[in-house]
């Protein structure tokens, strides 16, 4: 299970996925099917996301399948930047994806 922020051409997305990494080939295909071909991804601790989103997080988790699944928890960039400290991005190396 991964939680993270994807920076895409249309803005940031907070996602929860059953894939184990942001470079998993099926996740990349799943995102491409949604029109997301290029992105920068940062891991977020699941506990922190759970704390910030509370009941909404739990509702989305109930709908998440154990395998090959992806859910968008939030797509409002303003709200995302209010809820998470910017330091979270400087503490890790991002994952970059663009089609070859």
C-alpha positions as CSV (number, residue, x, y, z in Angstrom):
1,X,0.0,0.0,0.0
2,X,1.3,3.4,-1.0
3,X,0.1,6.9,-0.3
4,X,1.6,9.8,-2.1
5,X,1.3,13.1,-4.0
6,X,1.6,13.1,-7.7
7,X,2.5,16.4,-9.4
8,X,0.9,16.3,-12.8
9,X,0.4,18.7,-15.7
10,X,-3.0,19.7,-14.3
11,X,-2.0,19.9,-10.6
12,X,-1.2,17.7,-7.6
13,X,-3.2,14.6,-6.7
14,X,-3.2,12.7,-3.5
15,X,-3.5,9.0,-4.2
16,X,-3.7,5.7,-2.4
17,X,-2.7,2.6,-4.3
18,X,-2.3,-1.1,-3.7
19,X,0.8,-1.1,-5.9
20,X,4.0,-1.2,-4.0
21,X,5.8,1.6,-5.9
22,X,5.2,4.5,-8.1
23,X,7.2,2.9,-10.9
24,X,5.1,-0.3,-11.0
25,X,4.3,-1.0,-14.7
26,X,0.6,-1.6,-14.0
27,X,0.3,1.6,-11.9
28,X,1.9,3.5,-14.8
29,X,-0.7,2.0,-17.2
30,X,-3.5,2.7,-14.8
31,X,-2.5,6.4,-14.6
32,X,-2.0,6.6,-18.4
33,X,-5.6,5.3,-18.8
34,X,-6.6,8.4,-16.8
35,X,-4.6,10.7,-19.0
36,X,-1.6,11.0,-16.6
37,X,1.5,10.2,-18.6
38,X,4.1,12.4,-16.8
39,X,4.3,13.0,-13.1
40,X,6.6,13.5,-10.2
41,X,5.7,11.4,-7.1
42,X,6.5,11.8,-3.5
43,X,5.7,9.2,-0.8
44,X,3.6,10.3,2.1
45,X,3.4,8.3,5.4
46,X,0.0,6.5,5.5
47,X,-0.4,7.6,9.2
48,X,0.0,11.2,8.3
49,X,-2.5,11.0,5.4
50,X,-5.0,9.2,7.7
51,X,-4.6,11.9,10.3
52,X,-5.1,14.7,7.8
53,X,-8.1,13.2,6.1
54,X,-9.8,11.2,8.9
55,X,-13.2,9.7,7.9
56,X,-12.7,10.5,4.2
57,X,-9.5,8.4,4.2
58,X,-11.3,5.5,5.9
59,X,-14.1,5.7,3.3
60,X,-11.7,5.5,0.4
61,X,-9.7,2.7,2.0
62,X,-12.9,0.6,2.3
63,X,-13.3,0.9,-1.5
64,X,-9.7,0.1,-2.2
65,X,-9.1,-3.5,-3.5
66,X,-6.2,-5.4,-2.3
67,X,-4.6,-5.8,-5.7
68,X,-4.1,-3.6,-8.8
69,X,-6.1,-0.6,-7.5
70,X,-5.7,3.2,-7.4
71,X,-7.9,5.8,-5.7
72,X,-7.6,9.6,-5.8
73,X,-8.1,10.9,-2.2
74,X,-7.8,14.6,-3.1
75,X,-7.3,16.6,-6.3
76,X,-7.5,20.1,-4.8
77,X,-4.0,21.5,-4.9
78,X,-4.9,24.4,-2.5
79,X,-6.2,22.0,0.2
80,X,-3.2,19.6,-0.3
81,X,-0.7,22.4,0.2
82,X,-2.5,23.5,3.4
83,X,-2.5,20.1,4.9
84,X,1.1,18.9,4.4
85,X,4.3,20.7,5.4
86,X,6.6,21.6,2.5
87,X,9.5,20.0,4.4
88,X,8.0,16.6,3.5
89,X,9.2,17.1,0.0
90,X,12.8,18.0,0.9
91,X,13.1,14.9,3.1
92,X,13.0,12.4,0.2
93,X,14.0,11.9,-3.4
94,X,11.0,12.1,-5.8
95,X,10.2,9.6,-8.5
96,X,9.9,11.0,-12.0
97,X,8.0,9.3,-14.8
98,X,7.6,10.3,-18.4
99,X,6.8,8.0,-21.3
100,X,9.8,6.9,-23.4
